[in-house]
């Protein structure tokens, strides 16, 4: 069986269709198979699949944020990047909040309801007890848990749980906000370490990140089966009556989602440089589907990173830092949901809002949405109290209504969190494919220094600057070629960056011997051997790698031959030995 078939979009859509059909026809299927609840039975393997996806999230968050931030701190341009990231996230939060408020004001989701709808909502509201709980609420969550969650999970709770007193406890509890805070602090610390220590930790964290991405890649072969199980259970559990009553609210939320979706698609399309907009949707198909199916933004994180990094060639360092932070703090779907929900609640109680209250709503829904970081399901709904309390609007009485429609709204909330974060990241991260390829500038010679272990003593790294006989030889090549030499050190890059840089380099260096690289990469060939040195008491010839198909390679090889004829390496070797004898 061809494994790629399991990842094909049509196969995945087929899994979605089968899951929906099983959910819709759960009762007759259960009777026919003589099983009490067939959809619930097969939902268990789907939950296990979701648990597996969630298992990879924390290692990916920690390794991606810490390694990317460490590299960013070491980059002199990091201040500008952080400012840009903050500004773009703030703008998208405002857009989502204002969209929700506008639809709430002009769409009037809580006004003009039919008598039947008002009677049904009235029954649900009247079922609430004086302490804010209800019989239905207690059955769903357990004795009074919903009311307690409202009292417990406010803005103070958000800040008090930001700094973990014990990181291992935070890891075991899956406290995303605390883990993200720890990862940020760790990344900053790594950025200020000495060169070798910083590179060691960055490379270790990058390796962990790519190892877990490999696990995700393997798990996607089971995605169609996971979707069948997950969707069957979700669809079967959804009732119909309450959705008819709340249809106006649900439709307005869908309209808002569509507006934001179109805006974000245009942004990603323009930033990606891809001509066909349909190709954008094809590339982003996997994280979009995962968002709707899993209702867990963090479960989509590896797929979203892969789409922007590999699929659209955005800078991997920026993507690896921005997306995990965005998925945690940029809860755009919740911000939009809360803005619409506030107007719905005010309208069903017949309360007119004054201008100052609009400002409170705008600021409040942004805080409330951000405060949902690390929360899910009903706990997310409880954060509405952050914005409703200053407006003197009740949450406990209407919580049961939002709980009832949450199975329908939650996938859309998750989708917006994922998709808006991807659009924001496309604005923050540079598009590598659209940049001028390094080495194409007429006055530059790009030199990629391979990350090779057991380098000969000619290669030294002092305080982050690459110096040594080989480097002096390369500088002389650039001087005679009338080019400015630009060194790119592979040791400071992740695997994707290394491959990208190799494609654009004019020359690859780094103590290259034919026994170390017996077969050069297909796009490169060995230059003339520029020096013979003793390595481990054996005479070795050192080479550079030059790209095939470039006229520049012939020019470089010709200069290397001239320098060999002039015994230039002996001059710089003697100079290096003289400096060493003086203690330099």
Secondary structure by P-SEA (a helix, b strand, c coil): ccccccccaaaaaaaaaaaaaaaaaaaaaaaaacccccccccaaaaaaaaaaaaaacaaaaaaaaaaaaaaaaaccaaaaaaaaaaaaaaaaaaaaaaaaaaaaacccccccccaaaaaaaaaaaaccccccccaaaaaacccaaaaaaaacccaaaaaaacccccaaaaaaacaaaaaaaaaaaaaaaaaaccaaaaaaaaaaaaaaaaaaaaaaaaaccaaaaaaaaaaaaaaaacccaaaaaaaaaaaaaaaaaaaaaaaaaaaaaaaaccccaaaaaaaaaaaaaaaaaccccccaaaaaaaaaaccccccaaaaaccaaaaaaccaaaaaaaaaaaaaaaaaaacccccaaaaaaaaaaaaaaaaaccccccccccccccccccccccccccaaaaaaaacccaaaaaaaaaaaaaaaaaaaacccccccccccccccbbbbbbcccccccccccccccccccaaaaaaaaaaaaacbbbbbbbcccccaaaaaaaaaccccccccccccccccccccccccccccccccccbbbbbbbbbbcccaaaaaaaaaaaaaaaaaaaaaaaaaaaaaaaacc
